[in-house]
Amino acid sequence: MISIEQIIENVHRIKAGLPPGVRLEAAAKTQSVEAVDAAITAGVDFIGQNYVQEGAAVAEIVKGRIPMHFIGHLQKNKINKAIALFDAIETIDSTDLADAFNLRCGNAGKVLDVLIEINSGREAQKFGVMPEDARSLTEHIASHPNLRLTGLMTMGPFSSNPEEARPYFKTTKKLFDDLASADIPGVEMRDLSMGMTSSYKVAIEEGANIVRIGTLIFGTRPPK
Ligand SMILES: *Cc1c(COP(=O)(O)O)cnc(C)c1O
């Protein structure tokens, strides 16, 4: 386990290397409340959580300081909880999921920021919409009064070589630009969330303005 001081130093070093306008999201799965607190104190812009339960565990320390984003895959029975906990959902990838969020946000009296997750690597086992379906999902979300579409997110196929991620980031950036210039009412393409510890520099070169970083901030996660 790395120390609180080391976490703070890591955040300072990463932030110092980010170009203006690129925001740092701490991917905080499996991290303790103390580690998340340190990352916020050091100046990360968002906390990203993959599980509703882990979001709930750190909510006290995050609330009122910086936004917390959901970056995992959601079970439908957790939607109400997710709406209560998160400031944005980065992983909307179907009309069904959008409909469910819109309905429940209406009940909760909340307008929620959402991003569409793009399956930029077209991987059968992966979440996200195929690139060619992004436009129709965008229009679908735009018709929902309780959702505010703010951008796109992608993971891309895993590789330890960041150059191999570049084409997938390019694909997602092109979609982002096309959707932005389509001027769809109710859609403001502002967030492009791409890149992790191994690939964030390449992602930034390809236009990411949110990078989601776990290992480089918190150290290697214990095996599950
Ligand atoms: C864990 C995770 C990250 C960060 O991964 P690292 O390689 O540890 O930086 C980014 N995005 C998502 C969706 C994640 O689950």
Ligand as a Chemical Component Dictionary entry (heavy atoms), coordinates in Angstrom:
data_LIG
# 
_chem_comp.id                   LIG 
_chem_comp.type                 NON-POLYMER 
_chem_comp.pdbx_formal_charge   0 
_chem_comp.three_letter_code    LIG 
# 
loop_
_chem_comp_atom.comp_id 
_chem_comp_atom.atom_id 
_chem_comp_atom.alt_atom_id 
_chem_comp_atom.type_symbol 
_chem_comp_atom.charge 
_chem_comp_atom.model_Cartn_x 
_chem_comp_atom.model_Cartn_y 
_chem_comp_atom.model_Cartn_z 
_chem_comp_atom.pdbx_ordinal 
LIG C1 C1 C 0 -9.974  1.370 -13.313 1  
LIG C2 C2 C 0 -10.454 2.241 -14.410 2  
LIG C3 C3 C 0 -9.662  3.276 -14.925 3  
LIG C4 C4 C 0 -8.252  3.550 -14.460 4  
LIG O1 O1 O 0 -7.409  2.467 -14.679 5  
LIG P1 P1 P 0 -5.834  2.556 -14.354 6  
LIG O2 O2 O 0 -5.198  1.729 -15.390 7  
LIG O3 O3 O 0 -5.671  2.004 -12.977 8  
LIG O4 O4 O 0 -5.442  3.987 -14.436 9  
LIG C5 C5 C 0 -10.218 4.087 -15.899 10 
LIG N1 N1 N 0 -11.458 3.884 -16.375 11 
LIG C6 C6 C 0 -12.242 2.904 -15.907 12 
LIG C7 C7 C 0 -13.605 2.739 -16.466 13 
LIG C8 C8 C 0 -11.773 2.059 -14.921 14 
LIG O5 O5 O 0 -12.561 1.067 -14.467 15 
# 
loop_
_chem_comp_bond.comp_id 
_chem_comp_bond.atom_id_1 
_chem_comp_bond.atom_id_2 
_chem_comp_bond.value_order 
_chem_comp_bond.pdbx_ordinal 
LIG C1 C2 SING 1  
LIG C2 C3 SING 2  
LIG C2 C8 DOUB 3  
LIG C3 C4 SING 4  
LIG C3 C5 DOUB 5  
LIG C4 O1 SING 6  
LIG O1 P1 SING 7  
LIG P1 O2 DOUB 8  
LIG P1 O3 SING 9  
LIG P1 O4 SING 10 
LIG C5 N1 SING 11 
LIG N1 C6 DOUB 12 
LIG C6 C7 SING 13 
LIG C6 C8 SING 14 
LIG C8 O5 SING 15 
# 
